[in-house]
Amino acid sequence: MITGLYGNAFLCRRGPCKCQYARVCTVRAQVIVRAYTHTHKRTNKDAHTNAHTTQDELLPELQDEILIKSTLNHRYWWHEVWAKELETLAGTDDDPFQRMQITREMFGWAVAVSLSRCFGLKSVDSHVMTPVIDMLNHSFESNCAIESNSKGICMMTKHKVQKGTPLTLTYGPHSNAQQLLSYGFVTGDNPHNIFSLTFDVALFTEIINQFGGDVPVPLATWQLQALEKLGIDQTSPAPAANELSGPLSDDPSSAATESRLFSPEMMYLKAHGMPPVDPRLLAGLRVMLLAEDERYMLQLTSPDTWGRWGAPLSKLNEVKVLKALSAIITAFYKGFPSTIQEDKRLLAGLQELLSKQTTPISASSPFQPPSNIDCYELALRYRLAMKQSLEKSLINVRARMKDLGA
């Protein structure tokens, strides 16, 4: 069972399903639904992501500047919605909350809850709230599925489910960064986890040459032209992995507030599935490490084939590329403030502390933000899984080197 910021589970019973954890039940449905409806109708922003209520001082604990920037941008967006639209309507006939005493923090929390629980349905081309169904937790091996049409939505089990078994749905093939940003939880061994980075020739050259590589400085004209064909623009320095770029925009509807998690310049390393390396990243490194007397290989093939995993330009070039990838992954791992072992110790100590405390939920208060310790645990789980994914990527690269006899 996976539990998140507003964790809950539905168990299979002979009678009606009952909620095991009742934290969400303390929320006034009126606040959540109206926050969702107003936000979705009054803005052009897609309503399937949300800004988490994590305190600012805990955001650095994620150790992922790209995710931090995305979180701050989403939070900035709903702050602007509140200040420019909703706050001015308070007490008027257009007040979407009908004069309920709603603060900005309550609104942001309600938005986070509602948007993490809405379903995007292609059958009606809209996002909808689905009571009861939205209480099911996520699993990549779910035992339930949903079907929808213009008349409604239906949930059914995929197979016979034993009494007492949690009912689960698959939220989608999301990485932990996407899960945390959109739903407020992370999955331990997430098969869709990736490590995101951008292609920075200067940074990669420095790392590779420090580990005994021989990347020319500067690159030859033919190499720069080949990188340009791959869409790798080096006219301005690209941000390195997990590096922030630029201040928050003053306009919450601008492209600057879009999540950089899904930015086209981002490339990936992944621990599961093929290919384990983004084809553009692999192609770029092959070009950077291609010897002068091998440049003719680029003329014999098209740019869209340069990055195919298992189809090297030459064995010598591929060995250099894999060593370079190993050096880059190692450098990024060493750049984290803490190691996998340190994070595991911190998480174990925190779990022991959590097991000794209980947090009562007040039915009289609809606003129950996650505590500092809840958010810190999520941050630890996220950064630990990210480093473990990077470690597995390194294992994949070294296994490929062994296959080539390197």
C-alpha positions as CSV (number, residue, x, y, z in Angstrom):
1,M,0.0,0.0,0.0
2,I,1.3,3.5,-0.9
3,T,0.2,6.4,1.2
4,G,1.0,10.1,0.3
5,L,0.3,13.5,1.8
6,Y,-3.3,12.6,2.1
7,G,-2.9,8.9,2.2
8,N,-5.8,6.5,2.3
9,A,-6.6,3.0,1.2
10,F,-9.8,1.2,0.2
11,L,-10.0,-2.5,1.1
12,C,-11.9,-5.1,-0.7
13,R,-14.8,-6.2,1.5
14,R,-18.0,-8.2,1.1
15,G,-20.0,-5.1,1.8
16,P,-19.4,-1.5,0.8
17,C,-15.8,-0.2,0.7
18,K,-14.8,1.8,3.8
19,C,-12.0,4.3,4.1
20,Q,-9.2,3.1,6.3
21,Y,-7.6,6.4,6.8
22,A,-10.0,9.3,7.2
23,R,-7.8,12.3,6.8
24,V,-9.5,13.4,3.6
25,C,-12.9,13.1,5.2
26,T,-12.2,16.1,7.3
27,V,-12.1,18.3,4.2
28,R,-15.2,20.3,3.4
29,A,-16.2,19.0,0.0
30,Q,-17.6,22.4,-0.8
31,V,-14.2,24.0,-0.5
32,I,-12.5,21.4,-2.6
33,V,-15.0,21.2,-5.4
34,R,-15.5,24.9,-5.7
35,A,-11.7,25.5,-5.6
36,Y,-11.3,23.0,-8.4
37,T,-14.2,24.2,-10.5
38,H,-13.3,27.9,-10.2
39,T,-9.6,27.3,-11.0
40,H,-10.4,25.0,-14.0
41,K,-13.0,27.3,-15.5
42,R,-11.4,30.7,-14.9
43,T,-7.8,30.0,-16.1
44,N,-6.1,28.5,-19.1
45,K,-3.9,26.4,-16.9
46,D,-4.1,22.6,-17.2
47,A,-5.8,21.4,-14.0
48,H,-4.0,18.1,-13.6
49,T,-0.9,19.5,-11.7
50,N,-0.8,21.2,-8.3
51,A,1.6,23.2,-6.1
52,H,2.4,21.3,-3.0
53,T,2.1,22.8,0.4
54,T,5.6,22.0,1.4
55,Q,7.3,24.7,3.4
56,D,10.0,26.7,1.6
57,E,12.7,25.7,4.0
58,L,12.1,22.0,3.2
59,L,12.2,22.3,-0.5
60,P,16.1,22.1,-0.7
61,E,15.8,18.7,1.0
62,L,14.6,17.3,-2.4
63,Q,18.1,17.9,-3.8
64,D,16.6,18.4,-7.2
65,E,16.6,22.1,-8.4
66,I,14.4,21.3,-11.4
67,L,11.6,19.9,-9.3
68,I,12.0,22.7,-6.8
69,K,11.6,25.3,-9.6
70,S,8.6,23.5,-11.0
71,T,7.0,23.3,-7.5
72,L,7.6,27.1,-6.9
73,N,6.2,28.0,-10.3
74,H,3.0,26.0,-9.6
75,R,2.6,27.6,-6.2
76,Y,3.2,31.0,-7.7
77,W,0.4,30.3,-10.2
78,W,-2.3,29.6,-7.5
79,H,-1.0,32.5,-5.4
80,E,-1.7,34.8,-8.4
81,V,-5.1,33.2,-9.0
82,W,-6.0,33.9,-5.4
83,A,-4.6,37.5,-5.3
84,K,-5.9,38.7,-8.7
85,E,-9.2,36.9,-8.9
86,L,-10.6,35.2,-5.8
87,E,-9.6,37.6,-3.1
88,T,-11.2,40.5,-4.9
89,L,-14.5,38.6,-5.1
90,A,-14.8,37.8,-1.3
91,G,-18.1,39.0,0.1
92,T,-19.6,39.8,-3.3
93,D,-22.3,38.0,-5.2
94,D,-19.6,36.5,-7.4
95,D,-17.8,34.9,-4.5
96,P,-17.3,31.3,-5.5
97,F,-17.2,30.3,-1.8
98,Q,-20.5,32.1,-0.9
99,R,-18.8,34.2,1.8
100,M,-17.1,31.3,3.5
101,Q,-14.0,32.4,5.4
102,I,-11.4,31.1,3.1
103,T,-7.7,32.1,3.3
104,R,-5.1,31.8,0.6
105,E,-3.5,28.9,2.4
106,M,-6.8,27.0,2.6
107,F,-7.4,27.7,-1.1
108,G,-4.0,26.4,-2.1
109,W,-4.4,23.3,0.0
110,A,-7.8,22.6,-1.5
111,V,-6.5,23.1,-5.0
112,A,-3.7,20.6,-4.2
113,V,-6.1,18.1,-2.9
114,S,-8.7,18.5,-5.6
115,L,-6.2,18.5,-8.5
116,S,-4.4,15.4,-7.2
117,R,-7.8,13.6,-7.1
118,C,-9.4,14.6,-10.4
119,F,-9.4,12.4,-13.5
120,G,-8.7,13.4,-17.0
121,L,-11.2,11.6,-19.2
122,K,-10.8,11.5,-22.9
123,S,-14.4,10.4,-23.4
124,V,-15.6,13.8,-22.2
125,D,-12.4,15.8,-22.9
126,S,-12.4,17.2,-19.3
127,H,-11.2,16.7,-15.8
128,V,-13.8,15.4,-13.4
129,M,-14.2,14.7,-9.7
130,T,-15.0,11.1,-9.0
131,P,-16.2,10.4,-5.4
132,V,-15.1,7.0,-3.9
133,I,-13.0,6.1,-7.0
134,D,-10.6,8.9,-6.2
135,M,-9.9,7.3,-2.8
136,L,-8.0,4.4,-4.4
137,N,-4.2,4.4,-4.1
138,H,-1.8,4.1,-7.0
139,S,0.0,0.9,-8.0
140,F,1.8,0.0,-11.2
141,E,0.3,-3.5,-10.8
142,S,-3.2,-2.3,-10.0
143,N,-6.1,-4.7,-9.5
144,C,-8.8,-2.2,-10.7
145,A,-9.4,-0.2,-13.9
146,I,-11.9,2.5,-14.9
147,E,-14.0,2.9,-18.0
148,S,-15.8,6.1,-19.0
149,N,-18.1,7.5,-21.6
150,S,-20.3,10.6,-21.9
151,K,-22.8,9.2,-19.4
152,G,-20.4,8.5,-16.5
153,I,-17.5,6.6,-15.1
154,C,-17.3,3.0,-13.9
155,M,-14.6,1.2,-11.9
156,M,-14.2,-2.6,-12.0
157,T,-11.6,-5.1,-10.7
158,K,-9.3,-6.7,-13.3
159,H,-9.5,-10.1,-11.6
160,K,-10.9,-11.8,-8.5
161,V,-9.7,-9.8,-5.4
162,Q,-9.4,-11.4,-2.0
163,K,-11.1,-9.9,1.0
164,G,-8.9,-7.4,2.8
165,T,-6.8,-6.6,-0.3
166,P,-6.3,-2.9,-1.0
167,L,-8.0,-1.8,-4.2
168,T,-5.7,0.2,-6.5
169,L,-5.5,2.0,-9.8
170,T,-2.6,3.0,-12.0
171,Y,-2.3,6.7,-12.1
172,G,-0.1,6.5,-15.2
173,P,3.5,5.8,-16.2
174,H,4.9,8.7,-14.2
175,S,8.3,9.2,-12.7
176,N,8.7,10.1,-9.1
177,A,9.1,13.8,-10.0
178,Q,5.8,13.7,-11.8
179,Q,4.1,11.8,-9.0
180,L,5.4,14.2,-6.3
181,L,4.5,17.3,-8.2
182,S,1.0,16.0,-9.2
183,Y,-0.1,13.7,-6.5
184,G,2.2,14.2,-3.4
185,F,3.8,10.8,-3.1
186,V,6.7,8.8,-4.5
187,T,7.1,5.1,-5.4
188,G,10.1,3.2,-4.0
189,D,11.3,1.2,-7.0
190,N,9.6,3.2,-9.7
191,P,10.1,1.5,-13.2
192,H,9.5,4.9,-14.8
193,N,12.0,6.9,-12.8
194,I,14.5,8.9,-14.7
195,F,17.4,11.3,-14.0
196,S,17.0,14.4,-16.0
197,L,19.8,16.5,-17.4
198,T,20.6,18.9,-20.2
199,F,23.4,18.6,-22.8
200,D,26.2,21.0,-21.8
201,V,29.3,20.6,-24.0
202,A,31.5,22.6,-21.7
203,L,30.5,20.7,-18.6
204,F,30.7,17.3,-20.2
205,T,34.1,18.1,-21.7
206,E,35.4,19.1,-18.3
207,I,34.1,15.9,-16.6
208,I,35.2,13.5,-19.4
209,N,38.7,15.0,-19.6
210,Q,39.1,14.9,-15.8
211,F,38.4,11.1,-16.0
212,G,41.0,10.6,-18.7
213,G,39.0,11.4,-21.8
214,D,40.3,13.2,-24.9
215,V,37.5,15.6,-25.9
216,P,39.1,18.4,-28.0
217,V,38.8,21.9,-26.7
218,P,37.3,23.5,-28.6
219,L,35.3,21.0,-30.6
220,A,36.1,20.9,-34.3
221,T,33.7,22.7,-36.7
222,W,32.4,19.4,-38.1
223,Q,31.5,18.3,-34.6
224,L,29.7,21.5,-33.8
225,Q,27.8,21.2,-37.1
226,A,26.8,17.6,-36.2
227,L,25.6,18.7,-32.8
228,E,23.5,21.4,-34.5
229,K,21.9,18.7,-36.6
230,L,20.9,16.9,-33.4
231,G,19.2,20.1,-32.1
232,I,21.9,20.6,-29.4
233,D,22.4,24.4,-29.4
234,Q,25.6,25.6,-27.8
235,T,25.3,29.3,-28.6
236,S,24.3,29.8,-25.0
237,P,25.3,27.7,-22.0
238,A,22.7,25.0,-21.2
239,P,21.7,24.5,-17.5
240,A,23.3,21.4,-16.0
241,A,21.3,18.7,-14.4
242,N,19.3,20.0,-11.4
243,E,20.3,23.6,-12.1
244,L,17.9,26.5,-11.9
245,S,17.7,29.0,-14.7
246,G,16.2,32.5,-14.3
247,P,13.8,34.0,-11.9
248,L,10.1,33.2,-11.6
249,S,8.0,35.0,-14.2
250,D,5.8,37.9,-13.2
251,D,3.1,36.4,-15.5
252,P,1.7,33.1,-14.2
253,S,0.2,32.3,-17.6
254,S,3.6,32.6,-19.4
255,A,5.7,29.7,-20.6
256,A,8.2,30.4,-17.8
257,T,5.8,28.9,-15.3
258,E,5.5,25.6,-17.2
259,S,7.2,22.7,-15.5
260,R,10.8,22.2,-16.7
261,L,10.2,18.5,-15.9
262,F,8.6,18.1,-19.3
263,S,10.8,20.6,-21.2
264,P,12.0,19.4,-24.6
265,E,15.7,20.3,-23.8
266,M,15.7,17.8,-21.0
267,M,17.4,14.4,-21.6
268,Y,17.3,11.3,-19.5
269,L,19.0,8.4,-17.9
270,K,16.8,5.6,-16.7
271,A,17.3,2.5,-14.7
272,H,14.5,0.4,-16.3
273,G,13.5,-0.3,-19.9
274,M,15.2,0.5,-23.2
275,P,16.9,2.6,-24.2
276,P,18.6,3.3,-20.9
277,V,20.1,6.5,-22.3
278,D,18.3,9.3,-24.1
279,P,19.2,8.9,-27.9
280,R,20.0,12.6,-28.2
281,L,22.4,12.3,-25.2
282,L,24.1,9.2,-26.7
283,A,24.3,10.7,-30.1
284,G,25.8,13.9,-28.8
285,L,28.5,12.1,-26.8
286,R,29.3,9.9,-29.9
287,V,29.9,13.0,-31.9
288,M,32.0,14.7,-29.2
289,L,34.3,11.6,-28.9
290,L,34.5,10.7,-32.6
291,A,38.0,10.7,-33.9
292,E,38.9,12.9,-36.9
293,D,39.6,9.8,-39.1
294,E,36.1,8.4,-38.1
295,R,34.1,11.5,-39.1
296,Y,33.1,9.9,-42.4
297,M,30.8,7.6,-40.4
298,L,28.5,10.5,-39.8
299,Q,28.2,11.0,-43.6
300,L,27.2,7.4,-44.1
301,T,24.3,7.6,-41.6
302,S,21.5,10.1,-40.8
303,P,21.4,12.0,-37.5
304,D,18.3,10.1,-36.3
305,T,20.4,6.9,-36.2
306,W,23.4,8.3,-34.3
307,G,21.8,7.7,-30.9
308,R,20.5,4.2,-31.3
309,W,21.4,2.0,-28.3
310,G,23.3,-1.1,-29.4
311,A,24.2,0.5,-32.8
312,P,27.5,2.2,-32.2
313,L,29.3,4.2,-34.9
314,S,32.4,2.1,-34.1
315,K,33.5,-0.1,-31.2
316,L,36.4,2.2,-30.3
317,N,34.0,5.2,-30.2
318,E,31.4,3.4,-28.2
319,V,33.9,2.3,-25.5
320,K,34.9,6.0,-25.2
321,V,31.3,7.0,-25.0
322,L,30.4,4.5,-22.3
323,K,33.4,5.6,-20.2
324,A,32.3,9.2,-20.6
325,L,28.8,8.3,-19.5
326,S,30.2,6.5,-16.5
327,A,32.2,9.6,-15.6
328,I,29.2,11.9,-16.1
329,I,26.9,9.8,-13.9
330,T,29.6,9.5,-11.2
331,A,30.2,13.3,-11.2
332,F,26.5,14.0,-10.8
333,Y,26.1,11.5,-8.0
334,K,29.1,13.0,-6.2
335,G,27.4,16.4,-6.6
336,F,24.6,15.5,-4.2
337,P,24.9,16.8,-0.6
338,S,24.2,13.3,0.8
339,T,24.9,9.7,-0.2
340,I,22.5,6.8,-0.6
341,Q,23.7,5.3,2.7
342,E,23.3,8.6,4.5
343,D,19.7,9.0,3.2
344,K,18.8,5.5,4.3
345,R,20.1,6.1,7.8
346,L,18.1,9.4,8.0
347,L,15.0,7.7,6.7
348,A,15.2,4.8,9.1
349,G,15.6,7.2,12.0
350,L,12.7,9.3,10.8
351,Q,10.4,6.3,10.4
352,E,11.2,5.2,14.0
353,L,10.2,8.7,15.1
354,L,7.0,8.6,13.1
355,S,6.0,5.3,14.6
356,K,6.0,6.8,18.0
357,Q,3.8,9.8,17.3
358,T,0.2,10.2,16.3
359,T,-1.4,13.2,14.7
360,P,-5.1,13.6,15.6
361,I,-7.3,15.0,12.9
362,S,-9.8,17.7,13.9
363,A,-13.1,17.2,12.2
364,S,-13.9,20.9,12.9
365,S,-11.1,22.1,10.8
366,P,-11.1,21.6,7.0
367,F,-7.5,22.8,6.7
368,Q,-5.0,20.0,7.6
369,P,-1.7,20.7,5.8
370,P,1.0,18.1,6.0
371,S,3.4,18.5,8.9
372,N,7.1,19.3,8.5
373,I,8.0,15.7,9.3
374,D,5.6,14.4,6.6
375,C,7.2,16.6,4.0
376,Y,10.7,15.8,5.1
377,E,10.0,12.1,4.9
378,L,8.7,12.5,1.3
379,A,11.8,14.5,0.4
380,L,14.0,11.8,1.8
381,R,12.2,9.1,-0.2
382,Y,12.3,11.2,-3.4
383,R,16.0,11.9,-3.3
384,L,16.9,8.4,-2.2
385,A,15.0,6.9,-5.1
386,M,16.5,9.4,-7.5
387,K,20.1,8.4,-6.5
388,Q,19.2,4.7,-6.6
389,S,17.9,5.2,-10.1
390,L,21.2,7.0,-11.1
391,E,23.2,4.1,-9.5
392,K,21.3,1.6,-11.6
393,S,21.9,3.6,-14.7
394,L,25.6,3.4,-13.9
395,I,25.3,-0.4,-13.5
396,N,23.6,-0.6,-17.0
397,V,26.4,1.5,-18.6
398,R,29.1,-0.7,-17.0
399,A,27.4,-3.9,-18.1
400,R,27.3,-2.6,-21.7
401,M,31.1,-1.8,-21.4
402,K,31.7,-5.4,-20.2
403,D,29.7,-6.7,-23.2
404,L,32.1,-4.8,-25.5
405,G,35.1,-6.2,-23.7
406,A,36.1,-2.8,-22.2
